[in-house]
Amino acid sequence: MNASKQLRLQAAPVERPVTLRAEDIVVTFKTRDHVVEAIRKVDFELYQGETLAIVGPSGCGKSTLFNVIAGLLPPTRGHVEVAGRRVDDATGHVGYMLQKDLLLPWRTVIENVVLGLEVRNVPKARSYEIARELIQAYGLAGFENAKPSSLSGGMRQRVAIMRTLAFDPEVILLDEPFSALDFQTRLLLQVEVSRIIRDRGKSAILVTHDIGEAIAMADRVLVLTGRPATVKAFHKIDLPRTGRDPASLRTDPAFHVYFAKIWADLEMPQL
């Protein structure tokens, strides 16, 4: 058994079906003078109902891997499957939430939430029914007709997650979705987005540079090496997901143990 598979099995949830599988992912970029190896070999599974966080040193290839998982960048070698289908064939199986909310400023809250459904030609009446249910469930009732410019940063990110949830993807990808927010709002949204994902029974991958955020939101943390990226370690976060308070966690001895272990696995550049 190879070392990568051994790591994955040690940290795997017990008896959960696999929702997403990344197999032998390799990414290289050709420049005029040479070939840049961004990802050497990455393998992992995402299990049903699980949140997996991916962390690594700055510049290690986290964003490149995110783009491969999202189907935005074809790997040089290997493939990603969602529910047994290749990502490039699995239209609608993966939804993503980026660092910026990318709300359309001329559209109202509800018009932004239904955007993905419109693209998929879902009937208008059904689209607005789905959007109203999400808006009511996640605390923006009364703001249906507000424009993004009138919302706080946290409210805008809630609209973004609703837009992602509206078309019911199998997997939600979160690319440092709170990095532009103030610290207090970040902590509040870590709790809220985790709850929304859990309530909807979704599987999620969180790409982040924040170890504390990874511990607060994830069931497992995958640590990448420096570029070219490969899997350094998996850490199973053995804390109850329900009621995980990111602020209180920071005084929990278990938090500091996980933080120290993950920090030790990161190959930090010399300052």
N, C-alpha and C positions, 0 to 999 in steps of 0.2 A: 504494500500500500504506500502511495507516495505521501510526502509530508503535507502537501496542501489538502489532500482528502482527509488525512488523519486529523488535521486542525478543524476542518469543517464538521466531522462526525463528533468530535469531542464537545463542540459547542452547539450541536443541533438540538432543537426542541424535540421532545419525545412524541412520536406517532402523529406528526402533523403532515398533511400532504404538501408537496412542493408547489408553490404558485409561480415562481420565476426561477430559472436556472441560467447561469452564465457559465459557458463552457470554453475553456482554453482561449480567453480573449487576449489577442495581441493587436497592438496598434502601432504602426510606424508612419512617419511623415517624410516624404522626400523633399529635400531642398535642392538648390542648384548644385551645391558642393558635396552634400552627404545625406545619409539617412538618419533621422532622429527616431530613436526608440522610446515611445511614450509609455506603453504598457507592454511588459514582457510576457506575462502569463497571469491571468486572473481567473479563478474558478470560485463560484459560491452558489448557494441556494437561498432563496427567500421562501419562508414557509407561510402557509395560510394563517392570516390574522396576526402576523408578526411585523414588527418594525425593526429593520436592520439599519444601523448607522454605519457610515463609511467615513473614516478619518485617515489622515496621513499628512506628512510634511508639506509645507507650501510648495507648489509646483510639481507635486508628485504625479499628477494625472487624474485627480478626482473628477474634475470637470469633463475631461475626455471620456472617462468611464461612464459618467452620467449620460453624456451624449450617445454613447453606444447603447446603453440600457434603454434610453428613450427612443431609439431607432432613428436618431438624427444624424448619426455617423456610422457608416458600415465599418466593422473591424477589419483589420488586415487578415486576421485569422480568427476562427472561432465563431460562436453565435450565442444569442440570447433567446430563450424560449419563455413565453408566458402562457400558462395553462396548456402546455404541450405544443404551442405554435410559435414559429419564429416571429420575433418582434416585427420584422419588416412585412410580415403577412397578417399581423394581429392588430388591425386597425381598431382603435378604440379601447384596446386592452390596457394601455398605459396612459395615465394622465400625469402632468407635471406642474409643479408650483415653483416658480423661480425666485431669485433674490428680489427682483422688482415685480410688483403686482401686475403691471402691464394692462391695467384697466383702460378701456377706451374712454377718454375724458368727455366725449360728446354723448355718451350713453348713460342712462340711469343705472342704479344698482341692479334692478331686475333685468334690464336689457343686457348688462354685462354677464349676469349669471347664465342667461339662456344662449349666450354666444356659441358655445360648443355644440349645443343642441341644434341651433340653426344650421350650422355647417353640416351637420349630419342629417338634415332634412326631417327632423322630428316635427310633427304637426305643432303649430303655434299654441293651440289650446293646451296640449299636453306639456309643452316646454314651459309655459308659464305656470302650470299647476306644480310641476317639479320645483321650479324656482321659488315659488311662494312657500312651499313646504320647507325648503332649506332655509330661507330667510326667516321664517317663523321659528324654526327649530334652533337656530344658532344666533339669535339675539339681535337681528337687524330689522325686526318688524317695525314699520313706521318709516323706514328709510328706503322703501322700494323705489321711490321716484327721485331720490337724491342723486346728485352728480358726484363722481369721485372726489372732486376738488373740495367738497364740503365735509369729507370724512377724515377721521384720524388715520394714522398709519396702520394701527391695529385693525380698525374697521375695514380698511382697504384690503388687508391680507385675509380677513374673513371672507370678503367677497371673492377673492381669488381662490380660496379653498372650496367655496361653494361652486364656483364655475367649474373647478376640476371634478368635484363630486357629481355634478349634475348629469353627466353622461355615463356614470356608473362604471368607471374603469376597474379592471382587476387589481392593478397596482398603482399606487400613488408615489411619484418621485418628488422629493423635497430637496431643492438645491439651495442650501443656506437661506431658507425663506424668511428668517427674522434678522438677518445681518444688518439691515438698514434701520432697524428700530431701536429705540432707547431700551436700556437694560430692564426696566420694570415691565414694559410692554412685551419684551421678548419672553420674560418668564411667564407672564400671563398667557401668551399665545402658545407657548410650549405645552402648557396644561390643556388649553382649549383644543388645539389641533390634535393632540394625542387622544383626547376624549372623542372628538368627531370621528377620527379614523377607527377607534375602537368600537364606537357605537354603530358605525356602518359596516363593521366586519371586514375592513379592508386590510390589505398588506401594503407596507410602505417601506421605501428606502430613503433615508435621510443622509445627504452629503453635507458635512459640516467640518469646520476647522475648530469648533468649540467642544472640547472634551466633556465639559459639564452638561452641555445641551445633549450630547450623545447619550450620556448616562441617564439623564432625566427622561428622555423620550424613547429609548430603544430597548428591545429585548436582548439584542446582541450587538456588539460593536466589532466591525471588521477594520483592522489596521493595515494600511498599505505601506510598503517601503518607499523610500525616495525613488525618483525616476531613474531607470524605467520601473514602473510600478509592478509589484507582485504582492501576494498576500503574506503579510508578516505574522498576523495572529488574529484569532477570534476571541472575544470575551463575552461570556454569557452574563447578562445583568440580572442577578437573582434578587430582584426587588419587586414588590407588588406593583403592577402597572396602575391599578385603580388607586386614586388618591395620592399619586406621586407628586409631591409639591417641590418644584425646582428650588425654591428658596430654602425650605426646611431641609432638603436633601444635603445642602452644603454644610450643615452641622452634623450630619449623620456619619458615624465612623465608617460605615460601608462605602459611602460615596468617596471618601478619601482613599480607601483601599483600591477601589476601581480606578480612580483618577491616577494614582501612582503607578498602577500596573500598565495602564494604557500609555501614560506619559513615557514610561520606561521603554515601551515598544516603538515609540516614534523616533525616527532617525532625524533629530533636529539639526538644522544647519548651524555651523559655527558663526557666532556673531562677531 
